[in-house]
């Protein structure tokens, strides 16, 4: 009898364990759905994009050689023309170096000429002759370097502009590459604005761009697009777009001034395209049990999808017009529409949508 008790316990143990355990709960898988917010494209028109003014050309000027400054004929704020002297170093040492190199070149050339005569009768070896020839090349290179240094001792304006800042005083010893002056060309003004990734594809269709600066709110400058970056910021997911504009006759826009740019989106297609909401063609479908076009609208708060009937209009290069059934700022699924079901939980993924 003592042996039967443990055997019975072993037999009953799996049974008791199976009765106490609960079946694992089913976890609903929330699938990511490519989606777009209705009306995002239309938001380009009238939207303001902030930015700051910058000079169309700007440069920090420095000497490639070091020396003592003996002339600085400009002051901060002065306007200069291309080729005007901004600063000059004492040329004494540079001229002396040029003179010395010229003398050295003259000497080695004379030696080379004598070598030409001597090698004819084999009075010198080919190796010695080659050395004489190489000495001429070295002397010519040294002279070029000395003349370049003399030329670099004079700093000239590379373009028309005005002196924004000066960093040294006259008669001061300066090192090579030390910034002497800052030159700005403000005949044209640029502004860099940040455009969200869901709108960057519409930039080429923006017309009538105007920029208004906070310092002159009543003055609107006509602008055009100069550059569109094809790399988004890793933090803001926006693309830098550079605008360029001419200075106004009555006011002067200075680099650093803050302002806002706006424009009008003119998409190719029908003239009333902007008054209607447009969604990608793949977002619209007709269920098997229906005869009307439908879309899946995603509740942004709950993440559930709901089938909604819509009235569609004309096809455009941006998609298909929705005349009735949708409102601006609603999220619409643009892929996998035939596999969704009512009230299904999804996760909005707008990063892979291409309009």
Backbone torsions as a table, in degrees:
resi	resn	phi	psi	omega
1	UNK	NA	-31.9	179.6
2	UNK	-66.0	-26.0	-179.7
3	UNK	-81.3	-22.0	-175.2
4	UNK	-75.0	-32.1	-174.4
5	UNK	-63.1	-49.2	178.0
6	UNK	-62.3	-35.6	179.6
7	UNK	-63.3	-41.7	-179.7
8	UNK	-65.4	-38.9	178.9
9	UNK	-64.6	-38.7	179.1
10	UNK	-65.1	-36.0	-179.5
11	UNK	-70.0	-38.6	-175.6
12	UNK	-80.2	-20.3	-174.5
13	UNK	-59.2	-47.0	178.6
14	UNK	-63.5	-33.2	-178.7
15	UNK	-66.5	-43.7	-179.5
16	UNK	-65.6	-39.7	-179.5
17	UNK	-63.5	-42.1	-178.5
18	UNK	-67.7	-28.4	-179.4
19	UNK	-75.3	-34.2	-177.4
20	UNK	-81.0	-27.3	-176.1
21	UNK	-73.3	146.5	179.0
22	UNK	-104.8	144.4	178.0
23	UNK	-65.2	143.4	-179.8
24	UNK	-62.5	139.1	179.9
25	UNK	-73.8	142.3	178.0
26	UNK	-80.0	124.3	178.9
27	UNK	-96.2	122.2	-178.8
28	UNK	-71.2	126.7	179.1
29	UNK	-83.1	121.6	179.3
30	UNK	-96.1	110.9	-175.3
31	UNK	-87.0	143.1	174.7
32	UNK	-74.8	138.1	-178.7
33	UNK	-123.7	123.4	172.0
34	UNK	-59.5	126.8	-175.2
35	UNK	-145.6	162.5	176.3
36	UNK	-137.1	150.7	175.8
37	UNK	-88.1	123.8	-175.7
38	UNK	-64.1	132.1	177.0
39	UNK	91.8	2.4	-179.8
40	UNK	-61.2	-39.6	-178.4
41	UNK	-65.3	-39.4	-178.6
42	UNK	-67.4	-19.3	-177.6
43	UNK	-72.1	-8.4	176.6
44	UNK	-65.5	-43.3	-179.0
45	UNK	-66.5	125.1	177.6
46	UNK	82.7	-10.6	-179.6
47	UNK	-75.8	142.6	179.7
48	UNK	-101.6	132.2	178.5
49	UNK	-115.3	115.3	-176.6
50	UNK	-75.2	155.3	177.6
51	UNK	-170.8	179.4	179.0
52	UNK	-125.9	145.9	-179.6
53	UNK	-73.2	146.3	174.4
54	UNK	-144.4	153.0	179.5
55	UNK	-68.1	146.1	-179.9
56	UNK	-70.2	-26.7	172.0
57	UNK	-136.1	135.2	177.4
58	UNK	-150.1	140.8	-176.4
59	UNK	-151.8	142.4	170.3
60	UNK	-95.3	118.4	-174.6
61	UNK	-92.3	135.1	179.0
62	UNK	-145.3	153.3	175.1
63	UNK	-78.3	145.2	173.1
64	UNK	-83.7	-6.6	178.6
65	UNK	-129.9	160.7	177.9
66	UNK	-100.9	158.3	178.9
67	UNK	170.3	-168.1	-179.6
68	UNK	-102.6	128.6	-179.1
69	UNK	-73.3	126.8	178.8
70	UNK	-119.4	-8.6	-179.9
71	UNK	-151.2	130.9	174.2
72	UNK	-145.9	83.8	-170.2
73	UNK	-79.5	7.8	-176.8
74	UNK	-117.9	157.5	174.8
75	UNK	-125.6	166.0	178.9
76	UNK	-61.0	131.4	-179.9
77	UNK	95.3	-10.4	-179.5
78	UNK	-69.4	142.8	172.4
79	UNK	-89.1	137.2	179.9
80	UNK	-130.4	154.5	175.5
81	UNK	-102.6	158.7	177.1
82	UNK	-57.0	128.2	-179.6
83	UNK	96.4	-11.5	177.4
84	UNK	-66.4	144.1	178.9
85	UNK	-76.0	128.3	177.5
86	UNK	-102.3	-36.6	178.5
87	UNK	-159.0	156.7	-179.0
88	UNK	-143.4	135.6	175.8
89	UNK	-91.5	159.5	175.6
90	UNK	-60.6	119.4	-173.7
91	UNK	-86.0	-0.5	-172.0
92	UNK	-55.4	-53.9	-177.6
93	UNK	-65.4	-36.0	-179.3
94	UNK	-68.3	-40.3	177.8
95	UNK	-66.7	-38.1	178.8
96	UNK	-63.8	-38.9	179.7
97	UNK	-67.2	-38.0	177.6
98	UNK	-64.4	-44.2	-180.0
99	UNK	-62.5	-41.8	179.6
100	UNK	-64.5	-42.1	-179.4
101	UNK	-68.7	-33.6	176.3
102	UNK	-64.3	-41.0	178.7
103	UNK	-65.0	-41.6	178.9
104	UNK	-63.8	-40.7	179.4
105	UNK	-64.5	-40.5	179.1
106	UNK	-61.8	-41.9	-178.6
107	UNK	-65.3	-46.3	-176.5
108	UNK	-71.0	-28.9	176.1
109	UNK	-66.9	-40.4	178.0
110	UNK	-64.7	-42.6	177.5
111	UNK	-61.4	-38.6	-179.6
112	UNK	-66.7	-38.9	178.0
113	UNK	-63.6	-41.3	176.9
114	UNK	-65.5	-36.3	178.8
115	UNK	-63.8	-33.9	177.7
116	UNK	-61.2	-38.0	179.7
117	UNK	-74.3	-38.8	-176.8
118	UNK	-69.7	-34.1	-176.4
119	UNK	-73.9	-20.4	178.4
120	UNK	-62.3	-38.1	-180.0
121	UNK	-100.1	12.8	177.5
122	UNK	62.3	30.5	176.2
123	UNK	-76.8	-19.6	173.2
124	UNK	-129.2	156.2	-179.3
125	UNK	-79.5	165.8	177.3
126	UNK	-63.6	-34.5	179.3
127	UNK	-63.6	-44.5	179.0
128	UNK	-64.3	-37.8	178.4
129	UNK	-63.5	-43.3	179.5
130	UNK	-62.7	-35.8	178.0
131	UNK	-65.5	-40.4	177.1
132	UNK	-62.7	-41.4	179.1
133	UNK	-66.3	-42.3	179.2
134	UNK	-64.8	-34.9	179.5
135	UNK	-61.5	-34.6	177.1
136	UNK	-65.3	-44.9	179.8
137	UNK	-61.4	-42.5	179.6
138	UNK	-64.3	-43.5	-179.0
139	UNK	-65.0	-38.8	177.6
140	UNK	-64.7	-40.1	178.5
141	UNK	-65.4	-42.2	178.7
142	UNK	-62.4	-38.4	178.3
143	UNK	-65.9	-41.2	177.6
144	UNK	-59.9	-42.4	-179.7
145	UNK	-64.4	-42.1	-179.7
146	UNK	-65.6	-42.4	178.6
147	UNK	-66.3	-36.5	176.9
148	UNK	-64.8	-40.8	178.3
149	UNK	-63.0	-40.6	177.7
150	UNK	-63.1	-42.4	178.3
151	UNK	-65.0	-38.3	-178.8
152	UNK	-71.7	-11.5	179.0
153	UNK	-75.2	-5.6	176.1
154	UNK	-115.1	121.2	179.9
155	UNK	-96.9	124.6	-179.9
156	UNK	-121.9	153.7	-179.0
157	UNK	-70.1	126.1	-179.9
158	UNK	-77.7	-15.1	177.6
159	UNK	-158.3	166.5	176.4
160	UNK	-66.0	139.3	178.7
161	UNK	178.6	-163.2	175.8
162	UNK	-133.2	152.4	-177.3
163	UNK	-76.6	115.0	-179.6
164	UNK	-86.2	-30.3	-178.7
165	UNK	-161.9	153.6	174.6
166	UNK	-127.7	141.9	-171.6
167	UNK	-119.2	-4.3	178.6
168	UNK	-136.5	157.7	176.7
169	UNK	-100.8	159.7	178.3
170	UNK	-64.1	149.9	-179.1
171	UNK	70.2	13.1	178.2
172	UNK	-93.5	140.2	176.2
173	UNK	-76.3	131.2	-177.9
174	UNK	-125.4	150.3	176.9
175	UNK	-92.1	159.2	175.8
176	UNK	-64.0	145.4	179.1
177	UNK	73.9	0.7	176.6
178	UNK	-77.0	129.1	-176.8
179	UNK	-67.2	127.0	-179.2
180	UNK	-99.7	-44.0	-175.0
181	UNK	-149.5	157.9	175.4
182	UNK	-116.8	125.5	-176.5
183	UNK	-114.8	131.0	-179.7
184	UNK	-122.6	139.5	172.1
185	UNK	-105.5	104.8	-177.6
186	UNK	-107.8	18.5	174.8
187	UNK	-63.0	-28.3	171.0
188	UNK	-127.3	150.9	-178.5
189	UNK	-120.4	140.1	175.8
190	UNK	-113.3	157.4	174.2
191	UNK	-143.4	134.1	177.7
192	UNK	-104.3	120.9	177.0
193	UNK	-114.8	155.5	-179.2
194	UNK	-103.8	122.4	-177.3
195	UNK	-110.5	128.6	-180.0
196	UNK	-59.8	153.5	-175.5
197	UNK	-64.6	-26.6	180.0
198	UNK	-79.7	-4.3	178.5
199	UNK	-117.1	-9.2	-172.3
200	UNK	-63.5	-29.8	180.0
201	UNK	-69.9	-14.0	-178.8
202	UNK	-94.3	-4.8	-173.3
203	UNK	-59.4	-39.2	-177.7
204	UNK	-67.0	-14.0	-179.9
205	UNK	-98.7	3.5	-178.3
206	UNK	-83.7	130.3	178.6
207	UNK	-124.7	171.5	176.4
208	UNK	52.1	52.0	179.9
209	UNK	-80.0	131.9	177.2
210	UNK	-133.1	147.2	179.5
211	UNK	-122.0	131.3	176.1
212	UNK	-119.6	127.9	-179.6
213	UNK	-97.8	146.7	-175.9
214	UNK	-60.1	-32.0	-179.1
215	UNK	-72.1	-24.0	179.9
216	UNK	-133.9	72.8	-173.5
217	UNK	-65.1	-19.0	-178.5
218	UNK	-93.3	0.7	-178.0
219	UNK	-112.2	118.2	178.4
220	UNK	-108.1	123.3	-179.5
221	UNK	-99.4	130.1	175.9
222	UNK	-70.4	132.2	-176.4
223	UNK	-129.8	162.9	175.1
224	UNK	-135.4	162.4	-178.6
225	UNK	-82.9	124.8	178.8
226	UNK	-96.3	-47.7	-177.1
227	UNK	-143.3	145.1	174.1
228	UNK	-126.3	116.5	-179.8
229	UNK	-72.1	143.7	177.3
230	UNK	-102.7	16.1	177.7
231	UNK	-127.7	125.3	-177.8
232	UNK	-83.9	153.5	173.8
233	UNK	-66.0	137.4	-178.6
234	UNK	-70.0	-23.0	-176.8
235	UNK	-95.8	-44.2	-175.7
236	UNK	-99.0	-12.0	-177.2
237	UNK	55.7	38.6	175.7
238	UNK	-119.4	159.3	-177.6
239	UNK	-110.4	129.0	177.0
240	UNK	-71.5	129.8	176.1
241	UNK	-122.7	124.6	-177.3
242	UNK	-97.4	124.2	176.2
243	UNK	-103.9	151.8	178.2
244	UNK	-134.1	143.1	-176.8
245	UNK	-150.6	156.6	176.5
246	UNK	-83.1	154.7	174.5
247	UNK	-66.5	148.9	176.8
248	UNK	-80.0	150.9	-178.1
249	UNK	-67.9	-32.0	-171.3
250	UNK	-97.6	-22.3	-178.3
251	UNK	-132.0	159.1	177.5
252	UNK	-116.5	119.5	177.3
253	UNK	-86.5	125.6	-177.9
254	UNK	-104.8	148.5	177.3
255	UNK	-55.5	137.3	-179.6
256	UNK	100.0	-15.9	178.9
257	UNK	-67.0	137.0	-178.9
258	UNK	-88.9	146.6	179.0
259	UNK	-161.3	-173.7	-179.5
260	UNK	-134.6	140.8	177.3
261	UNK	-110.8	143.7	176.9
262	UNK	-145.4	160.8	-179.6
263	UNK	-159.3	-177.3	-179.4
264	UNK	-118.2	128.5	178.2
265	UNK	-83.4	120.1	179.0
266	UNK	-121.8	93.7	179.8
267	UNK	-81.4	146.9	175.7
268	UNK	-67.4	142.6	-178.2
269	UNK	133.1	-152.2	-177.1
270	UNK	-71.7	154.9	-177.6
271	UNK	-68.5	-25.6	-177.5
272	UNK	-96.3	19.2	-176.7
273	UNK	-63.1	-37.7	-176.3
274	UNK	-72.0	-21.3	179.2
275	UNK	-81.0	-11.8	-179.5
276	UNK	-113.9	150.1	176.4
277	UNK	-75.6	141.4	-177.8
278	UNK	-124.3	132.0	177.4
279	UNK	-126.9	158.5	176.6
280	UNK	-59.6	147.8	-177.7
281	UNK	-59.2	-37.0	-176.4
282	UNK	-69.7	-9.8	178.3
283	UNK	-79.9	-19.4	-175.7
284	UNK	-101.6	134.3	178.5
285	UNK	-151.4	166.2	178.2
286	UNK	-116.5	111.4	179.1
287	UNK	-60.1	158.3	-177.2
288	UNK	-61.4	-32.0	-176.2
289	UNK	-94.3	6.4	-176.7
290	UNK	-124.2	165.2	176.1
291	UNK	-119.4	3.7	-177.4
292	UNK	-116.2	152.9	177.2
293	UNK	-66.5	145.0	-179.8
294	UNK	-136.0	162.8	170.8
295	UNK	-138.2	160.2	172.4
296	UNK	-95.6	117.1	177.1
297	UNK	-97.7	131.2	-176.6
298	UNK	-102.3	125.9	174.4
299	UNK	-75.0	114.0	-173.9
300	UNK	-63.7	-31.6	-178.2
301	UNK	-78.2	-49.4	-176.0
302	UNK	-87.9	-21.9	-178.1
303	UNK	78.7	7.9	179.9
304	UNK	-91.7	152.1	-178.5
305	UNK	-104.5	148.6	-179.0
306	UNK	-138.1	134.5	179.7
307	UNK	-77.4	133.8	-178.5
308	UNK	-139.9	133.7	177.1
309	UNK	-76.5	139.9	179.1
310	UNK	-134.0	157.7	174.1
311	UNK	-108.0	121.6	-174.8
312	UNK	-102.5	159.1	179.9
313	UNK	-118.4	-131.3	-174.2
314	UNK	-84.7	155.7	171.8
315	UNK	-80.6	139.1	176.1
316	UNK	-127.5	175.3	177.8
317	UNK	-70.1	-14.9	178.4
318	UNK	-94.4	-15.8	-177.2
319	UNK	151.1	-143.3	-179.3
320	UNK	-121.5	137.7	-179.4
321	UNK	-73.1	140.4	174.2
322	UNK	-113.2	109.3	-176.0
323	UNK	-79.4	-36.9	-177.3
324	UNK	-148.8	148.5	175.3
325	UNK	113.8	-15.3	180.0
326	UNK	-128.7	155.8	176.5
327	UNK	-125.3	155.2	178.0
328	UNK	-59.1	141.4	177.8
329	UNK	81.0	2.6	173.3
330	UNK	-82.2	146.8	179.6
331	UNK	-92.1	134.1	-177.8
332	UNK	-126.7	133.6	175.9
333	UNK	-70.9	137.6	-177.5
334	UNK	-120.5	10.9	176.6
335	UNK	-156.6	153.9	179.5
336	UNK	66.8	25.7	-173.7
337	UNK	-67.6	-23.9	-178.3
338	UNK	-85.6	-5.7	-179.3
339	UNK	-110.2	-2.4	179.9
340	UNK	-83.9	159.6	176.4
341	UNK	-133.9	159.2	-177.4
342	UNK	-58.3	135.2	178.2
343	UNK	67.3	11.6	177.5
344	UNK	-68.2	140.2	178.5
345	UNK	-83.5	131.1	178.6
346	UNK	-136.6	167.6	175.5
347	UNK	-117.6	122.8	-177.9
348	UNK	-67.2	128.2	176.7
349	UNK	-126.5	99.3	-177.8
350	UNK	-94.5	-1.4	-174.8
351	UNK	-75.4	-18.9	-176.0
352	UNK	-111.5	14.2	178.7
353	UNK	-85.9	132.9	173.9
354	UNK	-121.0	119.5	-178.6
355	UNK	-90.5	NA	NA
